[in-house]
Amino acid sequence: MSKYQVYYCSHCEVKFAVDQDFDDHAVIDCPLCHDDQYLTDAGEAVDVE
């Protein structure tokens, strides 16, 4: 089972997930607008196989 941190960008209204094992969540930017100014933490998600 993989765990992810979910982020939401209020600028372009996209939700995306990053593996919680990723070392530095502080460097994460929105994949569409390439900015972190509008990101909010949207919680956790799990991938069940």
N, CA, C and O atoms as a DFTB+ gen file, in Angstrom:
196 C
 N C O
     1  1       0.848      -1.170       0.000
     2  2       0.000       0.000       0.000
     3  2       0.898       1.239       0.000
     4  3       1.790       1.367       0.839
     5  1       0.659       2.131      -0.930
     6  2       1.414       3.371      -1.027
     7  2       0.605       4.513      -0.426
     8  3      -0.620       4.555      -0.545
     9  1       1.312       5.442       0.222
    10  2       0.658       6.609       0.806
    11  2       1.118       7.854       0.061
    12  3       2.283       7.982      -0.315
    13  1       0.172       8.770      -0.143
    14  2       0.446       9.993      -0.891
    15  2      -0.052      11.205      -0.119
    16  3      -1.015      11.128       0.643
    17  1       0.621      12.316      -0.333
    18  2       0.151      13.600       0.163
    19  2      -0.522      14.301      -1.002
    20  3       0.072      14.421      -2.074
    21  1      -1.736      14.763      -0.816
    22  2      -2.499      15.398      -1.882
    23  2      -2.417      16.921      -1.721
    24  3      -2.558      17.452      -0.619
    25  1      -2.188      17.597      -2.827
    26  2      -2.120      19.052      -2.842
    27  2      -3.162      19.596      -3.811
    28  3      -3.538      18.935      -4.779
    29  1      -3.622      20.816      -3.531
    30  2      -4.587      21.495      -4.381
    31  2      -4.042      22.875      -4.722
    32  3      -3.598      23.611      -3.841
    33  1      -4.078      23.222      -6.009
    34  2      -3.660      24.548      -6.461
    35  2      -4.918      25.359      -6.754
    36  3      -5.678      25.031      -7.664
    37  1      -5.131      26.414      -5.981
    38  2      -6.328      27.238      -6.159
    39  2      -6.227      28.151      -7.379
    40  3      -7.234      28.706      -7.818
    41  1      -5.036      28.310      -7.925
    42  2      -4.863      29.152      -9.109
    43  2      -5.385      28.451     -10.366
    44  3      -6.152      29.042     -11.126
    45  1      -4.982      27.215     -10.588
    46  2      -5.412      26.492     -11.797
    47  2      -6.378      25.350     -11.470
    48  3      -6.785      24.607     -12.363
    49  1      -6.746      25.209     -10.190
    50  2      -7.744      24.252      -9.721
    51  2      -7.407      22.794     -10.041
    52  3      -8.268      22.026     -10.469
    53  1      -6.160      22.434      -9.831
    54  2      -5.738      21.056     -10.052
    55  2      -5.391      20.417      -8.705
    56  3      -4.822      21.056      -7.820
    57  1      -5.749      19.142      -8.581
    58  2      -5.334      18.329      -7.435
    59  2      -4.299      17.337      -7.928
    60  3      -4.443      16.760      -9.005
    61  1      -3.254      17.140      -7.134
    62  2      -2.244      16.150      -7.500
    63  2      -1.664      15.547      -6.231
    64  3      -1.732      16.141      -5.155
    65  1      -1.100      14.370      -6.374
    66  2      -0.568      13.645      -5.229
    67  2       0.924      13.408      -5.399
    68  3       1.427      13.219      -6.506
    69  1       1.614      13.424      -4.263
    70  2       3.051      13.179      -4.219
    71  2       3.284      12.072      -3.203
    72  3       2.726      12.092      -2.106
    73  1       4.107      11.114      -3.578
    74  2       4.429      10.007      -2.681
    75  2       4.973      10.561      -1.365
    76  3       5.832      11.443      -1.376
    77  1       4.484      10.057      -0.236
    78  2       4.942      10.542       1.060
    79  2       6.400      10.203       1.320
    80  3       7.023      10.807       2.193
    81  1       6.955       9.257       0.585
    82  2       8.369       8.918       0.740
    83  2       9.281       9.932       0.051
    84  3      10.499       9.881       0.224
    85  1       8.711      10.850      -0.726
    86  2       9.505      11.896      -1.369
    87  2      10.210      12.699      -0.284
    88  3       9.596      13.083       0.712
    89  1      11.496      12.951      -0.480
    90  2      12.321      13.536       0.580
    91  2      11.944      14.953       0.992
    92  3      11.899      15.241       2.188
    93  1      11.669      15.851       0.042
    94  2      11.525      17.260       0.380
    95  2      10.244      17.852      -0.202
    96  3      10.247      18.387      -1.311
    97  1       9.160      17.754       0.545
    98  2       7.881      18.281       0.078
    99  2       7.887      19.807      -0.004
   100  3       6.983      20.395      -0.598
   101  1       8.888      20.449       0.582
   102  2       8.978      21.916       0.543
   103  2       9.310      22.440      -0.852
   104  3       9.112      23.625      -1.121
   105  1       9.805      21.594      -1.737
   106  2      10.192      22.052      -3.082
   107  2       9.119      21.742      -4.126
   108  3       9.358      21.910      -5.322
   109  1       7.956      21.299      -3.694
   110  2       6.909      20.898      -4.629
   111  2       6.197      22.128      -5.198
   112  3       5.792      23.028      -4.462
   113  1       6.058      22.142      -6.507
   114  2       5.307      23.172      -7.218
   115  2       4.137      22.526      -7.937
   116  3       4.124      21.314      -8.149
   117  1       3.169      23.323      -8.308
   118  2       2.051      22.849      -9.107
   119  2       2.576      22.389     -10.469
   120  3       3.370      23.097     -11.089
   121  1       2.153      21.231     -10.938
   122  2       2.654      20.736     -12.231
   123  2       2.133      21.528     -13.432
   124  3       2.680      21.402     -14.528
   125  1       1.093      22.337     -13.249
   126  2       0.558      23.122     -14.367
   127  2       1.084      24.554     -14.384
   128  3       1.560      25.022     -15.418
   129  1       1.005      25.252     -13.258
   130  2       1.439      26.657     -13.262
   131  2       2.860      26.832     -12.733
   132  3       3.386      27.944     -12.744
   133  1       3.486      25.756     -12.270
   134  2       4.888      25.758     -11.825
   135  2       5.153      26.780     -10.728
   136  3       6.164      27.481     -10.753
   137  1       4.252      26.860      -9.779
   138  2       4.370      27.793      -8.666
   139  2       3.844      27.106      -7.417
   140  3       2.998      26.218      -7.509
   141  1       4.333      27.504      -6.257
   142  2       3.818      26.925      -5.015
   143  2       3.001      27.930      -4.209
   144  3       2.542      27.615      -3.111
   145  1       2.821      29.112      -4.732
   146  2       2.131      30.184      -4.022
   147  2       0.684      29.835      -3.685
   148  3       0.181      30.250      -2.641
   149  1       0.018      29.092      -4.537
   150  2      -1.407      28.805      -4.369
   151  2      -1.687      27.390      -3.864
   152  3      -2.843      26.967      -3.838
   153  1      -0.652      26.654      -3.465
   154  2      -0.836      25.274      -3.019
   155  2      -1.365      25.202      -1.606
   156  3      -0.946      25.955      -0.727
   157  1      -2.286      24.291      -1.401
   158  2      -2.756      23.959      -0.058
   159  2      -2.710      22.452       0.114
   160  3      -2.849      21.700      -0.850
   161  1      -2.519      22.032       1.316
   162  2      -2.495      20.612       1.654
   163  2      -3.934      20.112       1.643
   164  3      -4.778      20.630       2.375
   165  1      -4.215      19.111       0.819
   166  2      -5.576      18.579       0.702
   167  2      -5.718      17.228       1.397
   168  3      -6.725      16.543       1.211
   169  1      -4.740      16.840       2.182
   170  2      -4.859      15.604       2.950
   171  2      -4.030      14.463       2.406
   172  3      -3.099      14.664       1.626
   173  1      -4.380      13.271       2.827
   174  2      -3.645      12.066       2.450
   175  2      -4.513      11.154       1.607
   176  3      -5.742      11.204       1.653
   177  1      -3.837      10.323       0.839
   178  2      -4.522       9.308       0.029
   179  2      -3.690       8.041       0.066
   180  3      -2.477       8.091       0.270
   181  1      -4.345       6.903      -0.134
   182  2      -3.648       5.632      -0.191
   183  2      -4.030       4.917      -1.473
   184  3      -5.153       5.034      -1.964
   185  1      -3.086       4.185      -1.995
   186  2      -3.300       3.377      -3.187
   187  2      -3.351       1.925      -2.719
   188  3      -2.336       1.379      -2.288
   189  1      -4.497       1.311      -2.799
   190  2      -4.642      -0.090      -2.396
   191  2      -4.607      -0.970      -3.636
   192  3      -5.313      -0.740      -4.618
   193  1      -3.783      -1.954      -3.553
   194  2      -3.612      -2.837      -4.706
   195  2      -4.365      -4.119      -4.545
   196  3      -4.326      -4.973      -5.430
